[in-house]
Amino acid sequence: MSATLSAPRQLFVTTALPYANGNFHVGHIMEYIQADIWVRYQRMQGVNVDFVCADDTHGAPIMIAAEKAGKTPQQFVADIAAGRKPYLDGFHISFDNWHSTDAPENHELARQIYRDLRDLPESQGGSLIERKTIEQFFDPEKNMFLPDRFIQHAVQLDFAAEHLGELGVQDGFHPARVAFFEQLADAVDHVQPGGQSGNDLLFQ
């Protein structure tokens, strides 16, 4: 038998990266336990496995949570990460490596992927990056463009009879769906900056 055929199988295993805007919860642990069991089984079969994960440290929710806590996003993420080990150890979950999407090598890899896609020669079809001008909200105090989650706005949903007719009520539109839209409109009307979200009110 050739060396290629006799070489042990090699697997790279990861899970969904936990978003670092809050502490671990049962959903995280359930997935890690399942993955850990599978990895242990594979190793018992002689398979070489690299079992890795990382903190997902980018995004508007982290920025919002950090601002509410009076911390920088980096410090907020570091505090969340510091509380991870007791959870993993408590359930005997063993990753070979745990890293971060904010690691320097991840930044460089992301830049390189972008440059490779941007700088493809014409002989290979040319750049796969399209550039265009868009309009976006900007906060001069924060000196940043604002993701949707940073924008508080009121949406007026008019459920006058003629609009319900446009939705098909006169054609047998299900009353439960009409009730849902009415409830949604009520939830949106009660959204207050810094208070409960429409989702909180709608799905209580």
C-alpha positions as CSV (number, residue, x, y, z in Angstrom):
1,M,0.0,0.0,0.0
2,S,1.4,3.5,-0.9
3,A,2.3,6.0,1.7
4,T,-0.5,8.2,0.4
5,L,-3.2,5.6,1.0
6,S,-1.9,4.7,4.4
7,A,-1.6,8.2,5.7
8,P,-4.1,9.0,8.4
9,R,-7.0,11.2,7.5
10,Q,-6.6,14.9,8.4
11,L,-9.6,17.0,9.5
12,F,-9.9,20.7,10.2
13,V,-12.9,21.2,12.5
14,T,-14.4,24.5,13.8
15,T,-17.8,25.7,15.1
16,A,-19.8,28.9,14.7
17,L,-17.6,31.6,16.2
18,P,-19.2,33.1,19.3
19,Y,-20.1,36.7,18.8
20,A,-18.4,38.6,21.6
21,N,-21.2,41.0,22.5
22,G,-22.2,39.0,25.5
23,N,-21.3,36.0,27.8
24,F,-21.5,32.4,26.8
25,H,-25.0,30.8,26.9
26,V,-26.4,27.3,26.6
27,G,-26.5,27.6,22.8
28,H,-22.8,28.0,22.6
29,I,-22.1,25.2,25.0
30,M,-24.5,22.8,23.3
31,E,-22.7,23.2,19.9
32,Y,-19.2,22.9,21.5
33,I,-20.1,19.7,23.3
34,Q,-21.5,18.2,20.1
35,A,-18.4,19.1,18.2
36,D,-16.1,18.0,21.0
37,I,-17.8,14.5,21.1
38,W,-17.4,14.2,17.3
39,V,-13.8,15.3,17.4
40,R,-13.0,12.8,20.2
41,Y,-14.6,10.0,18.2
42,Q,-12.6,10.8,15.1
43,R,-9.4,10.8,17.1
44,M,-10.3,7.4,18.5
45,Q,-10.5,6.2,14.9
46,G,-7.0,7.4,14.2
47,V,-7.9,10.6,12.5
48,N,-5.7,13.7,12.9
49,V,-7.9,16.6,13.9
50,D,-7.2,20.3,14.3
51,F,-10.1,21.6,16.5
52,V,-10.2,25.4,16.5
53,C,-12.4,28.3,17.2
54,A,-12.2,32.1,17.8
55,D,-14.0,35.1,19.2
56,D,-16.0,37.0,16.5
57,T,-15.0,40.5,17.5
58,H,-16.4,42.8,14.7
59,G,-19.7,44.5,14.3
60,A,-22.1,47.1,15.4
61,P,-23.7,45.1,18.3
62,I,-20.2,45.0,20.0
63,M,-19.7,48.7,19.5
64,I,-23.1,49.4,21.0
65,A,-22.6,47.0,24.0
66,A,-19.2,48.5,24.6
67,E,-20.5,52.0,24.6
68,K,-23.2,51.2,27.1
69,A,-20.6,49.6,29.3
70,G,-18.3,52.6,29.1
71,K,-15.5,50.6,27.5
72,T,-13.7,50.5,24.2
73,P,-14.8,47.6,21.9
74,Q,-11.4,46.0,22.4
75,Q,-11.6,46.1,26.2
76,F,-15.2,44.9,26.1
77,V,-14.2,41.9,24.0
78,A,-11.3,41.1,26.2
79,D,-13.5,41.0,29.3
80,I,-15.9,38.7,27.5
81,A,-13.0,36.4,26.4
82,A,-11.6,36.3,29.9
83,G,-14.8,34.6,31.1
84,R,-14.7,31.8,28.5
85,K,-12.2,29.4,30.1
86,P,-14.4,28.3,33.1
87,Y,-17.2,27.4,30.7
88,L,-15.0,25.3,28.4
89,D,-13.2,23.7,31.3
90,G,-16.4,23.0,33.2
91,F,-17.7,21.0,30.3
92,H,-14.3,19.4,29.4
93,I,-14.4,21.0,26.0
94,S,-10.9,21.0,24.5
95,F,-10.0,23.2,21.5
96,D,-6.5,22.9,20.1
97,N,-6.5,26.6,19.4
98,W,-8.7,29.6,20.3
99,H,-8.0,32.8,18.5
100,S,-9.7,36.1,17.5
101,T,-10.9,37.7,14.3
102,D,-9.1,40.8,15.5
103,A,-5.7,39.1,15.4
104,P,-3.1,40.8,13.2
105,E,-2.7,37.8,10.9
106,N,-6.4,37.8,10.3
107,H,-6.3,41.4,9.4
108,E,-3.5,40.7,6.9
109,L,-5.2,37.7,5.4
110,A,-8.4,39.7,4.9
111,R,-6.5,42.5,3.2
112,Q,-4.6,40.0,1.0
113,I,-7.8,38.3,-0.1
114,Y,-9.2,41.7,-1.1
115,R,-6.1,42.7,-3.0
116,D,-6.0,39.3,-4.8
117,L,-9.6,39.7,-5.9
118,R,-9.0,43.4,-6.9
119,D,-5.8,42.9,-8.8
120,L,-6.7,40.0,-11.0
121,P,-5.1,40.6,-14.4
122,E,-7.3,41.0,-17.5
123,S,-6.1,37.7,-18.8
124,Q,-7.9,36.1,-15.8
125,G,-11.1,38.1,-16.3
126,G,-10.0,41.3,-14.4
127,S,-10.9,42.6,-11.0
128,L,-13.7,40.9,-9.1
129,I,-14.2,44.0,-6.9
130,E,-16.8,46.5,-8.0
131,R,-16.6,50.1,-6.7
132,K,-19.6,52.4,-6.5
133,T,-20.7,55.5,-4.7
134,I,-23.5,55.1,-2.1
135,E,-25.2,57.3,0.4
136,Q,-24.9,56.5,4.1
137,F,-25.7,58.2,7.4
138,F,-22.6,59.9,9.0
139,D,-22.2,61.0,12.6
140,P,-19.8,64.0,12.8
141,E,-19.4,63.6,16.6
142,K,-18.3,59.9,16.3
143,N,-16.6,60.6,13.0
144,M,-18.0,57.4,11.5
145,F,-20.5,56.1,9.1
146,L,-23.4,54.6,10.9
147,P,-24.6,51.0,10.6
148,D,-28.3,50.5,10.6
149,R,-28.3,49.4,14.2
150,F,-27.1,52.9,15.2
151,I,-30.0,54.7,13.6
152,Q,-33.2,55.2,15.6
153,H,-36.2,56.1,13.4
154,A,-39.9,56.0,13.5
155,V,-41.8,54.2,10.7
156,Q,-45.4,55.1,10.2
157,L,-47.4,52.2,8.9
158,D,-50.8,53.2,7.7
159,F,-53.3,50.5,8.0
160,A,-56.2,52.5,6.5
161,A,-58.9,50.4,4.8
162,E,-57.6,51.2,1.4
163,H,-54.0,50.0,2.3
164,L,-55.4,46.8,3.8
165,G,-57.3,46.4,0.5
166,E,-54.0,46.7,-1.3
167,L,-52.6,43.8,0.8
168,G,-55.4,41.6,-0.4
169,V,-57.8,41.6,2.6
170,Q,-60.8,41.9,0.3
171,D,-59.5,38.8,-1.5
172,G,-59.4,36.6,1.6
173,F,-56.2,37.9,3.2
174,H,-55.9,35.9,6.4
175,P,-57.1,37.8,9.5
176,A,-54.1,36.5,11.5
177,R,-51.7,38.2,9.0
178,V,-53.7,41.5,9.3
179,A,-53.4,41.2,13.1
180,F,-49.6,40.6,12.8
181,F,-49.2,43.8,10.7
182,E,-51.3,45.8,13.2
183,Q,-49.2,44.5,16.1
184,L,-46.1,45.3,14.2
185,A,-47.3,48.9,13.6
186,D,-48.1,49.2,17.3
187,A,-44.6,47.9,18.3
188,V,-42.9,50.4,15.9
189,D,-44.9,53.2,17.3
190,H,-43.7,52.4,20.8
191,V,-40.0,52.3,20.0
192,Q,-38.1,54.8,22.1
193,P,-34.4,55.6,21.7
194,G,-32.4,53.7,24.3
195,G,-35.6,51.7,25.3
196,Q,-37.2,48.5,24.2
197,S,-36.9,47.6,20.5
198,G,-39.8,46.8,18.3
199,N,-38.8,43.2,18.4
200,D,-38.9,43.2,22.2
201,L,-42.4,44.6,22.2
202,L,-43.6,42.5,19.3
203,F,-42.4,39.1,20.6
204,Q,-42.9,39.5,24.4
